[in-house]
Amino acid sequence: MEEIIVVIAFVIWYALSLVISETMGKSRKIGVEWSFFISFVFSPLIGLFVTLLSDKARK
């Protein structure tokens, strides 16, 4: 039972990291890759703050 909870938590963590990096990282200077890395390693919430604090990318 505990393994299922860990797997579900990992999938949710991974999915939230992907959503943050794909939706917000594209339009920021930090980029998709770094946004995903920070979100996945630290937490999606910290990744969201770091991504939002990053400057907007020039087009």
PDB file of N, CA, C and O in Angstrom:
ATOM      1  N   MET A   1       0.819  -1.198   0.000  1.00  0.00           N
ATOM      2  CA  MET A   1       0.000   0.000   0.000  1.00  0.00           C
ATOM      3  C   MET A   1       0.860   1.258   0.000  1.00  0.00           C
ATOM      4  O   MET A   1       0.537   2.234  -0.678  1.00  0.00           O
ATOM      5  N   GLU A   2       1.946   1.236   0.754  1.00  0.00           N
ATOM      6  CA  GLU A   2       2.803   2.419   0.823  1.00  0.00           C
ATOM      7  C   GLU A   2       3.474   2.714  -0.509  1.00  0.00           C
ATOM      8  O   GLU A   2       3.713   3.874  -0.848  1.00  0.00           O
ATOM      9  N   GLU A   3       3.781   1.652  -1.273  1.00  0.00           N
ATOM     10  CA  GLU A   3       4.420   1.847  -2.558  1.00  0.00           C
ATOM     11  C   GLU A   3       3.509   2.597  -3.517  1.00  0.00           C
ATOM     12  O   GLU A   3       3.971   3.427  -4.300  1.00  0.00           O
ATOM     13  N   ILE A   4       2.231   2.308  -3.457  1.00  0.00           N
ATOM     14  CA  ILE A   4       1.268   2.975  -4.328  1.00  0.00           C
ATOM     15  C   ILE A   4       1.204   4.465  -4.009  1.00  0.00           C
ATOM     16  O   ILE A   4       1.139   5.298  -4.913  1.00  0.00           O
ATOM     17  N   ILE A   5       1.224   4.789  -2.745  1.00  0.00           N
ATOM     18  CA  ILE A   5       1.189   6.195  -2.335  1.00  0.00           C
ATOM     19  C   ILE A   5       2.430   6.927  -2.821  1.00  0.00           C
ATOM     20  O   ILE A   5       2.336   8.063  -3.284  1.00  0.00           O
ATOM     21  N   VAL A   6       3.581   6.295  -2.723  1.00  0.00           N
ATOM     22  CA  VAL A   6       4.831   6.909  -3.186  1.00  0.00           C
ATOM     23  C   VAL A   6       4.801   7.111  -4.695  1.00  0.00           C
ATOM     24  O   VAL A   6       5.228   8.154  -5.190  1.00  0.00           O
ATOM     25  N   VAL A   7       4.305   6.131  -5.423  1.00  0.00           N
ATOM     26  CA  VAL A   7       4.221   6.239  -6.885  1.00  0.00           C
ATOM     27  C   VAL A   7       3.257   7.344  -7.283  1.00  0.00           C
ATOM     28  O   VAL A   7       3.557   8.125  -8.187  1.00  0.00           O
ATOM     29  N   ILE A   8       2.123   7.425  -6.638  1.00  0.00           N
ATOM     30  CA  ILE A   8       1.145   8.470  -6.941  1.00  0.00           C
ATOM     31  C   ILE A   8       1.726   9.844  -6.620  1.00  0.00           C
ATOM     32  O   ILE A   8       1.549  10.784  -7.395  1.00  0.00           O
ATOM     33  N   ALA A   9       2.409   9.969  -5.498  1.00  0.00           N
ATOM     34  CA  ALA A   9       3.031  11.249  -5.138  1.00  0.00           C
ATOM     35  C   ALA A   9       4.092  11.643  -6.160  1.00  0.00           C
ATOM     36  O   ALA A   9       4.189  12.812  -6.533  1.00  0.00           O
ATOM     37  N   PHE A  10       4.887  10.680  -6.616  1.00  0.00           N
ATOM     38  CA  PHE A  10       5.900  10.967  -7.627  1.00  0.00           C
ATOM     39  C   PHE A  10       5.270  11.422  -8.938  1.00  0.00           C
ATOM     40  O   PHE A  10       5.749  12.372  -9.557  1.00  0.00           O
ATOM     41  N   VAL A  11       4.208  10.757  -9.363  1.00  0.00           N
ATOM     42  CA  VAL A  11       3.539  11.125 -10.613  1.00  0.00           C
ATOM     43  C   VAL A  11       2.951  12.528 -10.513  1.00  0.00           C
ATOM     44  O   VAL A  11       3.046  13.302 -11.465  1.00  0.00           O
ATOM     45  N   ILE A  12       2.351  12.866  -9.387  1.00  0.00           N
ATOM     46  CA  ILE A  12       1.786  14.207  -9.199  1.00  0.00           C
ATOM     47  C   ILE A  12       2.895  15.251  -9.191  1.00  0.00           C
ATOM     48  O   ILE A  12       2.757  16.305  -9.812  1.00  0.00           O
ATOM     49  N   TRP A  13       3.997  14.969  -8.490  1.00  0.00           N
ATOM     50  CA  TRP A  13       5.150  15.875  -8.431  1.00  0.00           C
ATOM     51  C   TRP A  13       5.696  16.122  -9.838  1.00  0.00           C
ATOM     52  O   TRP A  13       5.952  17.264 -10.222  1.00  0.00           O
ATOM     53  N   TYR A  14       5.871  15.044 -10.599  1.00  0.00           N
ATOM     54  CA  TYR A  14       6.386  15.122 -11.969  1.00  0.00           C
ATOM     55  C   TYR A  14       5.431  15.913 -12.863  1.00  0.00           C
ATOM     56  O   TYR A  14       5.867  16.767 -13.634  1.00  0.00           O
ATOM     57  N   ALA A  15       4.142  15.633 -12.762  1.00  0.00           N
ATOM     58  CA  ALA A  15       3.146  16.316 -13.593  1.00  0.00           C
ATOM     59  C   ALA A  15       3.096  17.810 -13.285  1.00  0.00           C
ATOM     60  O   ALA A  15       3.028  18.627 -14.202  1.00  0.00           O
ATOM     61  N   LEU A  16       3.128  18.171 -12.015  1.00  0.00           N
ATOM     62  CA  LEU A  16       3.118  19.591 -11.657  1.00  0.00           C
ATOM     63  C   LEU A  16       4.376  20.298 -12.153  1.00  0.00           C
ATOM     64  O   LEU A  16       4.311  21.445 -12.595  1.00  0.00           O
ATOM     65  N   SER A  17       5.506  19.624 -12.084  1.00  0.00           N
ATOM     66  CA  SER A  17       6.753  20.201 -12.592  1.00  0.00           C
ATOM     67  C   SER A  17       6.667  20.420 -14.093  1.00  0.00           C
ATOM     68  O   SER A  17       7.118  21.448 -14.597  1.00  0.00           O
ATOM     69  N   LEU A  18       6.097  19.469 -14.807  1.00  0.00           N
ATOM     70  CA  LEU A  18       5.929  19.614 -16.252  1.00  0.00           C
ATOM     71  C   LEU A  18       4.984  20.754 -16.605  1.00  0.00           C
ATOM     72  O   LEU A  18       5.255  21.529 -17.522  1.00  0.00           O
ATOM     73  N   VAL A  19       3.886  20.855 -15.885  1.00  0.00           N
ATOM     74  CA  VAL A  19       2.911  21.915 -16.163  1.00  0.00           C
ATOM     75  C   VAL A  19       3.536  23.289 -15.948  1.00  0.00           C
ATOM     76  O   VAL A  19       3.357  24.188 -16.769  1.00  0.00           O
ATOM     77  N   ILE A  20       4.257  23.453 -14.866  1.00  0.00           N
ATOM     78  CA  ILE A  20       4.900  24.735 -14.579  1.00  0.00           C
ATOM     79  C   ILE A  20       5.938  25.074 -15.640  1.00  0.00           C
ATOM     80  O   ILE A  20       5.981  26.203 -16.129  1.00  0.00           O
ATOM     81  N   SER A  21       6.758  24.119 -15.992  1.00  0.00           N
ATOM     82  CA  SER A  21       7.817  24.407 -16.958  1.00  0.00           C
ATOM     83  C   SER A  21       7.259  24.660 -18.359  1.00  0.00           C
ATOM     84  O   SER A  21       7.753  25.538 -19.066  1.00  0.00           O
ATOM     85  N   GLU A  22       6.257  23.918 -18.761  1.00  0.00           N
ATOM     86  CA  GLU A  22       5.723  24.080 -20.107  1.00  0.00           C
ATOM     87  C   GLU A  22       4.851  25.325 -20.251  1.00  0.00           C
ATOM     88  O   GLU A  22       4.878  25.975 -21.296  1.00  0.00           O
ATOM     89  N   THR A  23       4.090  25.660 -19.236  1.00  0.00           N
ATOM     90  CA  THR A  23       3.189  26.803 -19.367  1.00  0.00           C
ATOM     91  C   THR A  23       3.882  28.131 -19.085  1.00  0.00           C
ATOM     92  O   THR A  23       3.610  29.122 -19.761  1.00  0.00           O
ATOM     93  N   MET A  24       4.761  28.165 -18.110  1.00  0.00           N
ATOM     94  CA  MET A  24       5.374  29.432 -17.719  1.00  0.00           C
ATOM     95  C   MET A  24       6.828  29.555 -18.129  1.00  0.00           C
ATOM     96  O   MET A  24       7.309  30.661 -18.376  1.00  0.00           O
ATOM     97  N   GLY A  25       7.531  28.445 -18.205  1.00  0.00           N
ATOM     98  CA  GLY A  25       8.948  28.479 -18.543  1.00  0.00           C
ATOM     99  C   GLY A  25       9.220  28.925 -19.964  1.00  0.00           C
ATOM    100  O   GLY A  25      10.276  29.493 -20.243  1.00  0.00           O
ATOM    101  N   LYS A  26       8.277  28.675 -20.876  1.00  0.00           N
ATOM    102  CA  LYS A  26       8.460  29.052 -22.280  1.00  0.00           C
ATOM    103  C   LYS A  26       8.573  30.559 -22.465  1.00  0.00           C
ATOM    104  O   LYS A  26       9.342  31.033 -23.301  1.00  0.00           O
ATOM    105  N   SER A  27       7.821  31.295 -21.698  1.00  0.00           N
ATOM    106  CA  SER A  27       7.793  32.747 -21.882  1.00  0.00           C
ATOM    107  C   SER A  27       8.770  33.478 -20.968  1.00  0.00           C
ATOM    108  O   SER A  27       8.772  34.709 -20.931  1.00  0.00           O
ATOM    109  N   ARG A  28       9.588  32.753 -20.242  1.00  0.00           N
ATOM    110  CA  ARG A  28      10.531  33.358 -19.306  1.00  0.00           C
ATOM    111  C   ARG A  28      11.964  33.104 -19.738  1.00  0.00           C
ATOM    112  O   ARG A  28      12.249  32.173 -20.491  1.00  0.00           O
ATOM    113  N   LYS A  29      12.854  33.943 -19.250  1.00  0.00           N
ATOM    114  CA  LYS A  29      14.267  33.812 -19.577  1.00  0.00           C
ATOM    115  C   LYS A  29      14.878  32.526 -19.018  1.00  0.00           C
ATOM    116  O   LYS A  29      15.846  32.003 -19.571  1.00  0.00           O
ATOM    117  N   ILE A  30      14.325  32.030 -17.950  1.00  0.00           N
ATOM    118  CA  ILE A  30      14.839  30.819 -17.327  1.00  0.00           C
ATOM    119  C   ILE A  30      14.696  29.612 -18.254  1.00  0.00           C
ATOM    120  O   ILE A  30      15.527  28.706 -18.209  1.00  0.00           O
ATOM    121  N   GLY A  31      13.689  29.584 -19.069  1.00  0.00           N
ATOM    122  CA  GLY A  31      13.492  28.513 -20.032  1.00  0.00           C
ATOM    123  C   GLY A  31      12.785  27.302 -19.460  1.00  0.00           C
ATOM    124  O   GLY A  31      12.600  27.171 -18.250  1.00  0.00           O
ATOM    125  N   VAL A  32      12.399  26.431 -20.359  1.00  0.00           N
ATOM    126  CA  VAL A  32      11.646  25.241 -19.974  1.00  0.00           C
ATOM    127  C   VAL A  32      12.515  24.273 -19.172  1.00  0.00           C
ATOM    128  O   VAL A  32      12.072  23.719 -18.166  1.00  0.00           O
ATOM    129  N   GLU A  33      13.752  24.074 -19.623  1.00  0.00           N
ATOM    130  CA  GLU A  33      14.601  23.068 -18.986  1.00  0.00           C
ATOM    131  C   GLU A  33      14.939  23.419 -17.549  1.00  0.00           C
ATOM    132  O   GLU A  33      14.799  22.584 -16.655  1.00  0.00           O
ATOM    133  N   TRP A  34      15.381  24.642 -17.320  1.00  0.00           N
ATOM    134  CA  TRP A  34      15.742  25.035 -15.943  1.00  0.00           C
ATOM    135  C   TRP A  34      14.510  25.136 -15.053  1.00  0.00           C
ATOM    136  O   TRP A  34      14.560  24.803 -13.869  1.00  0.00           O
ATOM    137  N   SER A  35      13.421  25.590 -15.625  1.00  0.00           N
ATOM    138  CA  SER A  35      12.183  25.658 -14.850  1.00  0.00           C
ATOM    139  C   SER A  35      11.765  24.264 -14.393  1.00  0.00           C
ATOM    140  O   SER A  35      11.373  24.078 -13.241  1.00  0.00           O
ATOM    141  N   PHE A  36      11.847  23.286 -15.293  1.00  0.00           N
ATOM    142  CA  PHE A  36      11.511  21.915 -14.917  1.00  0.00           C
ATOM    143  C   PHE A  36      12.495  21.375 -13.891  1.00  0.00           C
ATOM    144  O   PHE A  36      12.086  20.744 -12.916  1.00  0.00           O
ATOM    145  N   PHE A  37      13.784  21.613 -14.095  1.00  0.00           N
ATOM    146  CA  PHE A  37      14.800  21.098 -13.179  1.00  0.00           C
ATOM    147  C   PHE A  37      14.583  21.620 -11.764  1.00  0.00           C
ATOM    148  O   PHE A  37      14.610  20.845 -10.808  1.00  0.00           O
ATOM    149  N   ILE A  38      14.370  22.916 -11.625  1.00  0.00           N
ATOM    150  CA  ILE A  38      14.167  23.504 -10.293  1.00  0.00           C
ATOM    151  C   ILE A  38      12.872  22.995  -9.677  1.00  0.00           C
ATOM    152  O   ILE A  38      12.826  22.689  -8.486  1.00  0.00           O
ATOM    153  N   SER A  39      11.822  22.904 -10.483  1.00  0.00           N
ATOM    154  CA  SER A  39      10.542  22.412  -9.972  1.00  0.00           C
ATOM    155  C   SER A  39      10.635  20.962  -9.521  1.00  0.00           C
ATOM    156  O   SER A  39      10.063  20.585  -8.498  1.00  0.00           O
ATOM    157  N   PHE A  40      11.352  20.155 -10.283  1.00  0.00           N
ATOM    158  CA  PHE A  40      11.431  18.727  -9.964  1.00  0.00           C
ATOM    159  C   PHE A  40      12.354  18.458  -8.783  1.00  0.00           C
ATOM    160  O   PHE A  40      12.038  17.625  -7.933  1.00  0.00           O
ATOM    161  N   VAL A  41      13.483  19.145  -8.716  1.00  0.00           N
ATOM    162  CA  VAL A  41      14.460  18.878  -7.655  1.00  0.00           C
ATOM    163  C   VAL A  41      14.007  19.452  -6.311  1.00  0.00           C
ATOM    164  O   VAL A  41      14.086  18.772  -5.288  1.00  0.00           O
ATOM    165  N   PHE A  42      13.537  20.689  -6.311  1.00  0.00           N
ATOM    166  CA  PHE A  42      13.175  21.324  -5.040  1.00  0.00           C
ATOM    167  C   PHE A  42      11.702  21.105  -4.711  1.00  0.00           C
ATOM    168  O   PHE A  42      11.380  20.380  -3.770  1.00  0.00           O
ATOM    169  N   SER A  43      10.823  21.712  -5.462  1.00  0.00           N
ATOM    170  CA  SER A  43       9.389  21.465  -5.352  1.00  0.00           C
ATOM    171  C   SER A  43       8.695  22.276  -6.438  1.00  0.00           C
ATOM    172  O   SER A  43       9.233  23.285  -6.893  1.00  0.00           O
ATOM    173  N   PRO A  44       7.510  21.850  -6.859  1.00  0.00           N
ATOM    174  CA  PRO A  44       6.802  22.628  -7.863  1.00  0.00           C
ATOM    175  C   PRO A  44       6.472  24.057  -7.397  1.00  0.00           C
ATOM    176  O   PRO A  44       6.431  24.982  -8.209  1.00  0.00           O
ATOM    177  N   LEU A  45       6.241  24.228  -6.112  1.00  0.00           N
ATOM    178  CA  LEU A  45       5.932  25.560  -5.601  1.00  0.00           C
ATOM    179  C   LEU A  45       7.155  26.489  -5.695  1.00  0.00           C
ATOM    180  O   LEU A  45       7.032  27.640  -6.114  1.00  0.00           O
ATOM    181  N   ILE A  46       8.316  25.987  -5.308  1.00  0.00           N
ATOM    182  CA  ILE A  46       9.541  26.776  -5.429  1.00  0.00           C
ATOM    183  C   ILE A  46       9.848  27.033  -6.900  1.00  0.00           C
ATOM    184  O   ILE A  46      10.264  28.132  -7.267  1.00  0.00           O
ATOM    185  N   GLY A  47       9.646  26.024  -7.739  1.00  0.00           N
ATOM    186  CA  GLY A  47       9.844  26.201  -9.175  1.00  0.00           C
ATOM    187  C   GLY A  47       8.930  27.254  -9.759  1.00  0.00           C
ATOM    188  O   GLY A  47       9.336  28.008 -10.644  1.00  0.00           O
ATOM    189  N   LEU A  48       7.716  27.315  -9.283  1.00  0.00           N
ATOM    190  CA  LEU A  48       6.775  28.334  -9.736  1.00  0.00           C
ATOM    191  C   LEU A  48       7.263  29.722  -9.354  1.00  0.00           C
ATOM    192  O   LEU A  48       7.247  30.630 -10.185  1.00  0.00           O
ATOM    193  N   PHE A  49       7.697  29.903  -8.111  1.00  0.00           N
ATOM    194  CA  PHE A  49       8.195  31.206  -7.673  1.00  0.00           C
ATOM    195  C   PHE A  49       9.435  31.627  -8.451  1.00  0.00           C
ATOM    196  O   PHE A  49       9.538  32.775  -8.883  1.00  0.00           O
ATOM    197  N   VAL A  50      10.372  30.710  -8.631  1.00  0.00           N
ATOM    198  CA  VAL A  50      11.601  31.033  -9.373  1.00  0.00           C
ATOM    199  C   VAL A  50      11.276  31.385 -10.816  1.00  0.00           C
ATOM    200  O   VAL A  50      11.842  32.328 -11.368  1.00  0.00           O
ATOM    201  N   THR A  51      10.378  30.643 -11.423  1.00  0.00           N
ATOM    202  CA  THR A  51      10.003  30.909 -12.808  1.00  0.00           C
ATOM    203  C   THR A  51       9.307  32.262 -12.939  1.00  0.00           C
ATOM    204  O   THR A  51       9.576  33.013 -13.877  1.00  0.00           O
ATOM    205  N   LEU A  52       8.429  32.567 -12.015  1.00  0.00           N
ATOM    206  CA  LEU A  52       7.729  33.853 -12.079  1.00  0.00           C
ATOM    207  C   LEU A  52       8.656  35.032 -11.776  1.00  0.00           C
ATOM    208  O   LEU A  52       8.433  36.138 -12.268  1.00  0.00           O
ATOM    209  N   LEU A  53       9.683  34.802 -10.974  1.00  0.00           N
ATOM    210  CA  LEU A  53      10.644  35.875 -10.672  1.00  0.00           C
ATOM    211  C   LEU A  53      11.630  36.109 -11.812  1.00  0.00           C
ATOM    212  O   LEU A  53      12.279  37.153 -11.871  1.00  0.00           O
ATOM    213  N   SER A  54      11.739  35.150 -12.707  1.00  0.00           N
ATOM    214  CA  SER A  54      12.631  35.299 -13.852  1.00  0.00           C
ATOM    215  C   SER A  54      12.083  36.345 -14.819  1.00  0.00           C
ATOM    216  O   SER A  54      10.870  36.515 -14.945  1.00  0.00           O
ATOM    217  N   ASP A  55      12.985  37.035 -15.492  1.00  0.00           N
ATOM    218  CA  ASP A  55      12.561  38.044 -16.467  1.00  0.00           C
ATOM    219  C   ASP A  55      11.860  37.382 -17.629  1.00  0.00           C
ATOM    220  O   ASP A  55      12.086  36.211 -17.931  1.00  0.00           O
ATOM    221  N   LYS A  56      10.983  38.174 -18.293  1.00  0.00           N
ATOM    222  CA  LYS A  56      10.325  37.670 -19.484  1.00  0.00           C
ATOM    223  C   LYS A  56      11.314  37.627 -20.625  1.00  0.00           C
ATOM    224  O   LYS A  56      12.175  38.498 -20.745  1.00  0.00           O
ATOM    225  N   ALA A  57      11.192  36.611 -21.464  1.00  0.00           N
ATOM    226  CA  ALA A  57      12.103  36.440 -22.588  1.00  0.00           C
ATOM    227  C   ALA A  57      11.752  37.415 -23.704  1.00  0.00           C
ATOM    228  O   ALA A  57      10.590  37.765 -23.907  1.00  0.00           O
ATOM    229  N   ARG A  58      12.775  37.839 -24.413  1.00  0.00           N
ATOM    230  CA  ARG A  58      12.544  38.681 -25.584  1.00  0.00           C
ATOM    231  C   ARG A  58      12.142  37.803 -26.744  1.00  0.00           C
ATOM    232  O   ARG A  58      12.601  36.668 -26.867  1.00  0.00           O
ATOM    233  N   LYS A  59      11.290  38.329 -27.589  1.00  0.00           N
ATOM    234  CA  LYS A  59      10.852  37.543 -28.756  1.00  0.00           C
ATOM    235  C   LYS A  59      11.429  38.037 -30.022  1.00  0.00           C
ATOM    236  O   LYS A  59      11.154  37.479 -31.085  1.00  0.00           O
TER     237      LYS A  59
END
